[in-house]
Amino acid sequence: MTIQKCTLQIAGLVALLSSGSSCNIHDNTINIPNATINATTDASASNVAPTQTVPVTVTVQNVYLVDPAVAPPPEHVNDAGHIQVYLDDFDTQPLLITAETMFNVTIPAATKPGPHTLKCRVHKHDGTPTSTEKDVSITVTATIGADGSVDVVTSVDANVGAAGAGVGGSTGAGGGAGSGG
């Protein structure tokens, strides 16, 4: 009798699941209704070296920011969240997890020179990502050398002459300065 009851329950479950209702459990994000985020930084973000920090200020609306290690008040269970900051994409570990609106993000030592993006995204209190996000552009202009020193990347405009350098001259294999100027 028990085997028949179990078989009937399984058959009922199979019928329920195949009744045309479906559920997509992939690529889901949970949203906090009407949540928004804005993120800004200062001019220092255009000249950042690895291991340096970038100051970021965020404003959020309709999100009750709460540290993930702290339980939100009962009245804010549905809109409680925090901010996670990533470098360039969401496929890496976050650089920072915070409930603060003003914070510093440390740029990883292995970051290559060039343009990058700090991606600020609101996550539900349980860590579930939402679709509420904002990008902040930065430019890394130096790297950390193998010996731990900072290797600065500079650019030189070849059309600008230096005083006393003999603009229009040349430097030959012998190393003599050209005449000009």
Rosetta blueprint (number, residue, H / E / L):
1 M L
2 T H
3 I H
4 Q H
5 K H
6 C H
7 T H
8 L H
9 Q H
10 I H
11 A H
12 G H
13 L H
14 V H
15 A H
16 L H
17 L H
18 S L
19 S L
20 G L
21 S L
22 S L
23 C L
24 N L
25 I L
26 H L
27 D L
28 N L
29 T L
30 I L
31 N L
32 I L
33 P L
34 N L
35 A L
36 T E
37 I E
38 N E
39 A E
40 T E
41 T E
42 D L
43 A H
44 S H
45 A H
46 S H
47 N L
48 V E
49 A L
50 P L
51 T L
52 Q L
53 T E
54 V E
55 P E
56 V E
57 T E
58 V E
59 T E
60 V E
61 Q E
62 N L
63 V L
64 Y E
65 L E
66 V L
67 D L
68 P L
69 A L
70 V L
71 A L
72 P L
73 P L
74 P H
75 E H
76 H H
77 V L
78 N L
79 D L
80 A E
81 G E
82 H E
83 I E
84 Q E
85 V E
86 Y E
87 L E
88 D L
89 D L
90 F L
91 D L
92 T L
93 Q L
94 P L
95 L L
96 L E
97 I E
98 T E
99 A L
100 E L
101 T L
102 M E
103 F E
104 N E
105 V E
106 T E
107 I L
108 P L
109 A L
110 A L
111 T L
112 K L
113 P L
114 G E
115 P E
116 H E
117 T E
118 L E
119 K E
120 C E
121 R E
122 V E
123 H E
124 K E
125 H L
126 D L
127 G L
128 T L
129 P E
130 T E
131 S E
132 T E
133 E E
134 K E
135 D E
136 V E
137 S E
138 I E
139 T E
140 V E
141 T L
142 A E
143 T E
144 I E
145 G L
146 A L
147 D L
148 G L
149 S L
150 V E
151 D E
152 V E
153 V L
154 T L
155 S L
156 V L
157 D L
158 A L
159 N L
160 V L
161 G L
162 A L
163 A L
164 G L
165 A L
166 G L
167 V L
168 G L
169 G L
170 S L
171 T L
172 G L
173 A L
174 G L
175 G L
176 G L
177 A L
178 G L
179 S L
180 G L
181 G L
